[in-house]
Amino acid sequence: MREDRRVRLIRKSKPHADNESSPKEPPTPAEPSERELKNVVSRWVREHRQRSEEFQRTFAAMLKGGGFHLPTS
């Protein structure tokens, strides 16, 4: 068995603000470009198609090979 070890926490130190009187706005995340969105969506579609085809092949092989039996009453 593994022996219990102490866990050391590492915390980021807070940066000291030189001028605290001026409020800083939180940075807004940049929105992805249309091209980046198209790339992501097309990758999702391609992966879904590959998984669907793989499932269909596997299921067809199971039915042909006799690995799938319907219960009889």
Secondary structure, 3 states (H helix, E strand, C coil): CCCCCCCCCCCCCCCCCCCCCCCCCCCCCCCCCHHHHHHHHHHHHHHHHHHHHHHHHHHHHHHHHCCCCCCCC
